[in-house]
């Protein structure tokens, strides 16, 4: 399908003659400068890894990890266990005893007292307060009914008086205030017409003057703005555009090409220096192996190992056998000495206190392992003679 096709890679843009001209010299110079730096860097990395694995990590473990582990294992954990045991003995067990032996009986007593008080209050409410409340409610209902009847009578009287006053005021308004109001309205309409006939021409003249003044100010501001625009364009914009177009842009393009080529040359030189450093490191490692490691290995395998075997077979093993024989003889001597001391202590005890009294033999009800029960024996009550 078309969707599964990989998008075609875009062709690199064409390069100018300036980039091609400065590429090779820049790469040669950068390679000459970068190769020693990369070799020193790789050497420092190897030394740092060796120091980290051989010195810093064991030193860290010896100075920090192992003391902290020992402190945790032999100090903090036993101390925490002791504190926990003390807390259990001094706090938990007394609190549990206090709760079971003191607080629980006291709580049961308080609960019983509260139940008795609640039962008494319920009885008082049901037998005393409820009848009293019913009587008060019946009395309030009667008082409320009388008060409502009195308020109704007073309200009807007030409504009749208000209706009379309103009827009188309406008659006065219709007979006296309506003609006066009509005259005032007619007078205000006449005054408004006169003012409108006088102020309309004046307002139109003021509006025309304001429009003319606004047009004049707009023309002045537009002219000043156009003049300032052309002055700024001629004195600032055009020189700045010329400097940017004919000086800064070409210089920036050249610097961009030089910077890109230098950056690419640095990356290329760093990679090549890495391969050179790897080859140099392998050569030095091979040289060190053939000069030092292989001779030491040959000496260890061909000289020290046979000598060690001879020393082991001729010296160490006979010495070990002799040491083991001495140990066995020493252990046998110590065992016989302990037995002699034990017998002498027993003889001394018998001489001072006499022979110990022997225990009396007691007939066992169960048969021994050698004489088990059978149907023919008389060891049971049914078959006993």
C-alpha positions in Angstrom: 0.0 0.0 0.0 1.0 3.6 -0.4 0.7 4.3 3.3 3.4 1.6 4.0 6.0 3.1 1.8 8.8 4.9 3.5 9.1 8.6 2.7 11.8 9.4 0.3 14.8 11.1 1.8 15.3 14.7 0.8 18.4 15.4 -1.1 20.9 17.7 0.7 20.9 21.3 -0.5 23.7 22.2 -2.9 26.8 23.6 -1.3 28.6 26.7 -2.4 32.3 27.0 -3.4 33.1 28.7 -0.1 32.0 25.6 2.0 34.0 23.3 -0.3 37.1 25.5 -0.2 37.3 25.8 3.6 36.2 22.2 4.5 39.4 20.3 3.9 41.8 22.7 5.6 39.5 23.2 8.6 39.1 19.5 9.0 42.9 18.9 8.8 43.7 21.6 11.4 40.9 20.5 13.7 42.0 16.9 13.5 45.6 17.8 14.4 44.3 19.8 17.4 41.6 17.3 18.5 43.6 14.0 18.4 45.9 14.8 21.5 42.8 16.1 23.4 40.9 12.9 22.6 43.8 10.7 23.6 44.2 12.6 26.9 40.5 12.4 27.4 40.3 8.6 26.9 43.3 8.1 29.1 41.7 10.2 31.9 38.5 8.2 31.4 40.4 4.9 31.8 42.3 6.2 34.9 39.0 7.5 36.4 37.3 4.1 35.9 40.2 2.3 37.3 40.3 4.6 40.4 36.5 4.3 40.8 36.5 0.5 40.6 39.7 -0.2 42.5 40.0 2.6 45.0 37.0 4.9 45.5 34.3 2.2 45.5 36.1 -0.1 48.1 37.1 3.0 50.1 33.4 4.2 50.1 32.3 0.7 51.2 34.9 0.5 53.9 34.4 4.0 55.2 30.6 4.5 54.8 28.7 1.5 53.8 30.1 -1.1 56.1 30.2 1.2 59.2 26.6 2.2 58.5 25.6 -1.4 58.0 27.3 -2.5 61.2 25.8 0.5 63.1 22.4 -0.4 61.8 22.8 -4.1 62.5 24.5 -4.1 65.8 23.5 -0.7 67.2 20.2 0.6 65.9 18.3 -2.7 65.6 19.2 -4.0 69.1 18.5 -0.5 70.6 15.2 -0.4 68.8 14.3 -3.9 70.1 15.3 -2.8 73.6 13.2 0.4 73.4 10.3 -1.6 72.0 10.6 -4.1 74.8 10.8 -1.3 77.4 7.9 0.4 75.8 5.9 -2.8 76.0 6.8 -3.4 79.6 6.5 0.1 80.8 3.6 1.4 78.7 1.6 -1.2 76.9 1.2 -3.8 79.6 0.3 -1.2 82.4 -2.1 0.5 80.0 -3.7 -2.8 79.1 -4.0 -3.7 82.8 -5.4 -0.2 83.6 -7.9 -0.5 80.8 -9.0 -4.0 81.7 -9.0 -3.6 85.5 -9.9 0.0 86.1 -11.4 1.8 83.0 -13.7 -1.1 81.9 -15.4 -1.4 85.3 -15.7 2.3 85.7 -17.1 2.6 82.2 -19.7 -0.1 82.9 -20.7 1.8 86.1 -21.0 5.1 84.3 -23.0 3.4 81.5 -25.4 1.9 84.1 -25.8 5.3 85.9 -26.5 7.0 82.5 -29.0 4.3 81.7 -30.8 4.9 85.0 -30.8 8.7 84.6 -32.1 8.3 81.0 -34.9 6.0 82.2 -35.8 8.5 84.9 -35.9 11.4 82.4 -38.0 9.4 80.1 -40.5 8.6 82.9 -40.6 12.3 83.9 -41.2 13.3 80.3 -43.9 10.7 79.8 -45.7 11.1 83.2 -45.2 14.8 84.0 -44.1 17.0 81.1 -46.4 15.5 78.5 -49.7 16.2 80.5 -48.5 19.6 81.5 -47.6 20.4 77.8 -51.0 19.3 76.6 -52.7 21.5 79.2 -50.6 24.5 78.2 -51.3 23.9 74.5 -55.1 23.7 75.2 -54.9 27.0 77.1 -52.8 28.7 74.4 -55.4 27.6 71.8 -58.2 29.2 73.7 -56.2 32.5 74.2 -55.3 32.5 70.6 -58.9 32.1 69.4 -60.0 35.1 71.6 -57.1 37.2 70.4 -57.9 36.4 66.7 -61.6 37.4 67.2 -60.6 40.7 68.8 -58.1 41.5 66.0 -60.7 40.7 63.4 -63.2 43.1 64.9 -60.6 45.9 65.2 -59.4 45.2 61.6 -63.0 45.6 60.2 -63.3 49.0 62.0 -60.0 50.2 60.7 -60.8 49.1 57.2 -64.1 51.0 57.3 -62.4 54.2 58.5 -59.6 53.9 55.8 -62.2 53.4 53.1 -63.9 56.7 54.2 -60.7 58.6 54.2 -59.7 57.3 50.7 -63.1 58.3 49.3 -62.7 61.8 50.6 -59.2 62.2 49.2 -60.3 61.0 45.8 -63.2 63.6 45.8 -60.8 66.4 46.6 -58.3 65.3 43.9 -61.1 65.1 41.2 -62.6 68.5 42.1 -59.4 70.6 42.9 -56.0 69.2 41.7 -56.9 67.9 38.2 -57.6 71.4 36.6 -54.5 72.9 38.2 -52.4 70.0 36.8 -53.7 70.4 33.3 -52.8 74.1 33.4 -49.2 73.4 34.5 -48.8 70.8 31.8 -50.0 73.2 29.1 -47.6 75.9 30.4 -44.6 73.5 30.3 -45.4 72.5 26.7 -45.4 76.1 25.6 -42.1 76.9 27.3 -40.5 73.7 25.7 -41.6 74.8 22.2 -40.2 78.3 22.7 -36.8 76.9 23.9 -36.7 74.3 21.1 -37.3 77.1 18.5 -34.5 79.2 20.0 -31.8 76.6 20.8 -32.0 74.4 17.7 -30.2 76.9 15.3 -27.6 77.6 17.9 -26.8 73.9 18.4 -26.5 73.3 14.7 -24.0 76.1 14.4 -21.9 74.8 17.2 -21.9 71.3 15.7 -20.7 72.7 12.3 -18.0 74.6 14.0 -16.8 71.5 15.9 -16.8 69.4 12.7 -14.7 72.0 10.9 -12.2 72.3 13.8 -11.9 68.5 13.9 -11.2 68.3 10.2 -8.5 71.0 10.5 -6.8 69.2 13.4 -7.0 65.9 11.5 -5.3 67.4 8.4 -2.6 69.0 10.6 -1.8 65.7 12.4 -1.9 63.7 9.2 0.6 66.1 7.5 2.9 66.1 10.5 2.8 62.2 10.7 3.5 61.8 7.0 6.5 64.3 7.3 7.9 62.4 10.3 7.4 59.0 8.5 9.4 60.1 5.5 12.1 61.7 7.6 12.4 58.5 9.7 12.3 56.4 6.6 15.0 58.4 4.8 17.3 58.9 7.9 16.9 55.5 9.7 15.1 52.8 7.8 16.8 53.0 4.4 20.4 53.1 5.9 19.5 50.3 8.3 18.1 48.2 5.4 21.2 48.9 3.3 23.6 48.0 6.1 21.6 44.8 6.8 21.3 43.8 3.1 24.7 44.6 1.8 27.0 44.2 4.9 25.4 42.1 7.8 23.6 39.5 5.7 26.7 38.5 3.6 29.0 38.5 6.7 26.4 36.5 8.6 26.2 33.9 5.8 30.0 33.6 5.6 30.2 33.2 9.4 27.3 30.7 9.4 29.1 28.6 6.7 32.4 28.8 8.6 30.8 27.9 11.9 28.9 25.0 10.4 32.0 23.6 8.8 34.0 24.1 12.0 31.3 22.3 14.0 31.1 19.4 11.4 34.9 19.3 11.4 35.0 19.1 15.2 32.5 16.2 15.2 34.3 14.4 12.4 37.7 14.9 14.0 36.3 13.8 17.4 35.1 10.5 15.9 38.4 9.9 14.0 40.3 10.8 17.1 38.3 8.2 19.0 39.3 5.5 16.5 42.9 6.6 16.7 42.8 6.7 20.5 41.2 3.2 20.5 43.9 1.9 18.2 46.6 3.5 20.4 45.1 2.1 23.5 44.9 -1.4 22.1 48.5 -1.2 20.9 49.6 -0.1 24.4 47.5 -2.7 26.1 49.0 -5.4 23.8 52.5 -4.1 24.4 51.9 -4.1 28.2 50.5 -7.6 28.0 53.5 -9.0 26.1 56.1 -7.0 28.1 54.7 -7.5 31.6 51.6 -9.7 31.9 52.7 -12.7 29.8 56.2 -12.9 31.5 54.5 -12.7 34.9 52.0 -15.4 33.8 54.7 -17.6 32.5 56.8 -17.2 35.7 53.7 -18.0 37.8 52.7 -21.0 35.7 56.1 -22.5 34.9 58.1 -21.6 38.1 56.0 -20.6 41.0 53.3 -23.2 40.6 55.7 -26.2 40.5 57.6 -24.7 43.4 54.4 -24.2 45.3 53.3 -27.8 44.6 56.7 -29.1 45.8 56.6 -27.0 48.9 53.0 -28.2 49.6 53.8 -31.8 49.1 57.2 -31.8 50.8 56.8 -29.3 53.6 53.2 -28.2 54.3 51.5 -31.6 54.2 54.0 -33.3 56.6 53.8 -30.3 58.9 50.0 -30.4 58.8 50.0 -34.2 59.5 52.4 -33.7 62.4 50.2 -30.9 63.7 47.1 -33.1 63.4 49.0 -35.9 65.2 50.1 -33.6 68.0 46.5 -32.3 68.3 45.1 -35.8 68.6 47.7 -36.8 71.2 47.0 -33.6 73.1 43.3 -34.2 73.0 43.8 -37.8 74.2 46.1 -36.6 77.0 43.6 -34.0 78.1 40.7 -36.5 78.1 42.7 -39.0 80.2 43.6 -36.2 82.6 40.0 -35.1 82.9 39.0 -38.7 83.6 41.7 -39.0 86.3 40.5 -35.8 87.9 36.9 -36.9 87.8 37.8 -40.3 89.5 39.9 -38.5 92.1 37.1 -36.1 92.9 34.7 -39.1 93.2 37.1 -41.0 95.5 37.5 -37.9 97.7 33.7 -37.4 97.9 33.2 -41.1 98.9 36.0 -40.7 101.5 34.3 -37.7 103.1 30.6 -38.6 102.8 30.6 -42.3 102.2 29.0 -44.3 99.5 25.8 -42.7 98.1 22.6 -44.5 99.0 21.3 -46.7 96.2 17.8 -46.2 95.0 15.4 -49.0 95.7 14.2 -50.9 92.8 10.5 -50.4 92.1 8.4 -53.0 90.3 7.4 -51.5 87.0 3.8 -52.0 85.9 4.8 -52.0 82.3 7.0 -54.7 80.8 10.4 -53.9 79.5 11.2 -53.8 75.8 12.7 -57.3 76.0 9.7 -58.8 77.9 6.6 -57.6 76.1 3.0 -58.6 76.9 1.7 -61.8 75.3 -1.5 -63.8 75.7 0.5 -66.5 77.5 2.1 -64.3 80.1 0.4 -63.5 83.5 1.1 -59.8 83.5 -2.5 -58.7 83.4 -5.2 -58.9 86.1 -7.3 -61.5 84.1 -4.5 -64.0 83.6 -2.6 -63.4 86.8 -2.4 -66.4 89.2 
